[in-house]
């Protein structure tokens, strides 16, 4: 299994923390109805920032966290095992959204910041797999990420200080197909005086999807979806 995040993974947890501080409330709200008598699933769990939010929704439910990147999975596993309340509950699976052997009954599914990794057919397959296993009232929670169509995104950068160093993450996107963009990422480590100590570059292929198309694909899978704050999407099985 190739690791698309082999370069980005070193920086991803640190640079994702500010976004997850904003996402925690809308994601927690979208996870309402999570069922503790079925397994909770986090797909594309990354370093576990969302896994922690998911596990908190039902304090005694089993959680399966699926992550294909070996580097991100190492961070995920170390963070889950460092918490006694999660060490016995969270199972980390080395696979992806389409290859993972999913539990038969799902009490909630979290799939944040990952839907664009799937091509249209893979996306529809994933939604059907989840819909078939969600117990009544249990939510699928995912999010929309710009762009909604293959248009350029100008370069932007943000930074997080750690010790005497500052870690920068920046990126831009360019159209690379009828429904895809390629993200070009730049990561830097700067000393206190602004000297660039290290610089890494990565590319990510991303399938864009509009809100209208995602809601239509959720409906085709038997799910009723709604879009909330920060483009967090909540979907449940239709009666």
N, C-alpha and C positions, 0 to 999 in steps of 0.2 A: 504494500500500500504506500504510494508516494505521499510525501508530506508537503502540501501546498504552503503550510505555515512554518516550514523549517527555519526561515529567516525571521519572520514576523513574531514567532511565538515568544522569543525572549522579551519582547516589549509589550506584548498584547495585554497581559493581565494589568500591568501598571497603567497603561494608557486607557484601558477600559473602565477602570474604577470610577472616574468622574461621571461617565455616561450611565453606569449602573446606579449611582447615587440618585440620578434623576429618574431612571426607569423603575426603581424598586416599588414606588407607590402604584403607578399604573399597572405594572405586571402583577403585583399582589392583588389588586382589585380585579384584574382580568382572570385570575386563578380562582375566584370564588366558585364554589360548587365542587372543588376537588374532593374526590372520594377516598377516604382512608382505608377502605376495604379492598382496594385495587392498587396496583403498582403505579407510582408516579414516574414519568419518563421525561428526561431532558435530552434532547437531540442536538448535537453540535454543542456540547456542554462547555467547550473551551477550558478555561482555568477554574470554572466552578462558581463564578459570581451569580449566575442564574440558578445553578443547582441549589445554592444556599437559600435563595428566595423560595424556590419550589418546595424544598424540604420543610421550610417553616410554615407552609400553608396547612399541612397535616403533620403534627409533631411526631406521630408514631408510624407513619406509612413507610413502606419500602420504596426506595428510589433507585432507578437505573439511569446512569449518566453515560451517554454514547458520545465518544469523541475519537475521530480517526487520526488526529495528529499525535504522533508519539511524544513530541516535546510538550504540547499543551496538556496531553494526558498525564505526563509526569507531574506537572504543576497541579492539575486537578486531583490526582491521587494523593499527593503529599498534603494538600489543603484539606481534603476530606478526612484523611487519617489523623490529622492533627487535632480534630475536634471529636472528643469522645461521644458526643450526641449524634454524630454523623458516621463515625467509623463503622458501626454495626448496621447502618441503614442503607448506605449508598454503595451500590455496585457499579464499578467503572468498566465499561465495555469498549474494547478496541475495534470499532467498526464505524460505518456511516449510516445515514438515514435510510438507505435502500438495502443495505446488506445486513443490518443488525437483526437478530432474532428477537422480535418484540414479544413482550408478555401478552397473554391472551386477553387480559382485562386491564384497561388503563384508567386510572382515577384522575389523571390530568396529564397533559403533554405540553412541554415548553420547548419551543423551537425558535429561539431568538438569534437574529443576525446570521441566519444560515440558509434561508429559502432560496437566495440567489445563487447558491452553489449548485442547485439542481436545474437541469434543463427542463423545458416545459413538460415532456413526458415523464421525467423523473419526479417533477413536482406533483403532477397529478397522481402518480403511483404512490408517492409518500402520503398525500392527503387521503387517498382511499385506504391505505394500510392503517392509518391512524383512526379514521372514521369507523372502520369495522371493529375496532377494539375498545373505543371509548364507551364507558358505562354511561347510562342516561344521566344527563345533567353535568357530566364531567367536561371541562373545557380543554380545547387546544388553544394555546397562546403563542403567537408569533408576531413579527413586526415587519412593516414595510420600510424599505430603505431607499433613499434617492440614488440615482434618478429613476423616475417611473417609465422613462423611455430612453433609447440610446442617444443621449445628448452629452456634450462635454461638461465636466465639473471642474472648475478652476482649482488650482493648488491652494490648499490651506494647511496650516500647521498649528499644533498645540503642544504644550510642554508641561511636564510634571517634575518638580525637584525631589531628589532623594539624596540625602547627605550633602556633599559639596558638589554633586553632579546634577545636571538637568537632562532629562530624557525627552527628546522631541519626536513626535510622530506627525508626518504630513503626507498628503496624497492628492492625486488628481485622477480623473477618469476621462477616457476617450472612447467613442463608439468603436466597436470591433465586430459588429454583425447586426442583423436585423432586430435582435432582441438581447444584445449583449454589450457590455462595456468592459474595458480592461482598466483596472485600478493600478496605478503606479505609486508605490509607497516608498517613502524615504524616512529612515530612522537615524537619529543622531544622539550621541552622548557628548555633552558639553561640560567642560570644566567651569569652575566658578568665575573665571575671567572671560568666558565665552569661547575659549579654544575648543575646536571640534576634535574630540579624542577618537571617535569612531563614527563611521557612517555606513549604513546598510541599505540595500534597495531590494524591493520585492514587487512581484506582479500578481494580481488576482483576477481571474476571469469571473465575471458576474452576470447572471441572467436577470434582466430587469423585468419588473412586473408592475402594472398599474393597480390601484385600489379596486377599480371596477373589475378587472380580469381576475384578481385574486378572489374577490367575493363570488364571482361566477364559478370559479373552479372549486371553491368550498361548497357551493350549492350543488354542483355536479357530484361531489363526493358524499352528499347527504348531510352536509353541515350548514348551519345558519350562522353567518359571521357578522360582526359589527366592529367598527374601527373606533378606538378611543384615543385618549391622550397620548402624545408622542408617537402616533401611528402604531400603537399596540393593538393587535387584532385578537379578538376573542371569538371562538366558534364552538358550538355544541351541536350534537346530533339532533336533527329534526325529529319530532315525535312520529 
